[in-house]
Amino acid sequence: MPVSTAQEQARSDAAGYLVEGVSLLGRWDVGLRSSSGNWRRAEQVNAGEER
């Protein structure tokens, strides 16, 4: 029984880490897209293409 319980706990932990990782990637994606837009706007302003 203890081996089965340990296996279930490890499986549950791994699933939790996967969910956390997916969430983290989603937050990074939002942040990187925002940063990319900021850089594009800054480059346009510096090139005289201000909009």
C-alpha positions in Angstrom: 0.0 0.0 0.0 2.7 2.6 0.8 4.2 2.3 -2.6 0.9 2.9 -4.3 0.3 5.9 -2.1 3.8 7.3 -2.9 3.1 6.7 -6.6 -0.2 8.5 -6.5 1.4 11.4 -4.6 4.2 11.7 -7.2 1.7 11.6 -10.0 -0.4 14.3 -8.3 2.7 16.4 -7.7 3.8 16.0 -11.4 0.3 17.0 -12.6 0.4 20.1 -10.3 3.8 21.1 -11.6 2.6 20.7 -15.2 -0.4 23.0 -14.5 1.8 25.6 -12.8 4.3 25.4 -15.8 1.5 26.0 -18.3 0.2 28.9 -16.3 3.7 30.4 -16.0 4.2 30.1 -19.8 0.9 31.9 -20.3 2.0 34.8 -18.1 5.4 35.0 -19.8 3.7 35.1 -23.2 1.6 38.0 -22.1 4.6 39.9 -20.7 6.8 39.2 -23.8 4.1 40.3 -26.2 3.7 43.5 -24.2 7.4 44.1 -24.1 7.6 43.4 -27.9 4.9 46.0 -28.5 6.8 48.6 -26.4 10.0 48.0 -28.3 8.2 48.3 -31.7 6.6 51.6 -30.6 10.0 52.9 -29.3 11.7 52.0 -32.6 9.0 53.7 -34.6 9.3 56.9 -32.5 13.1 56.8 -32.9 12.7 56.3 -36.7 10.3 59.2 -36.9 7.3 56.9 -37.7 5.4 57.9 -34.6 1.7 56.9 -34.7 
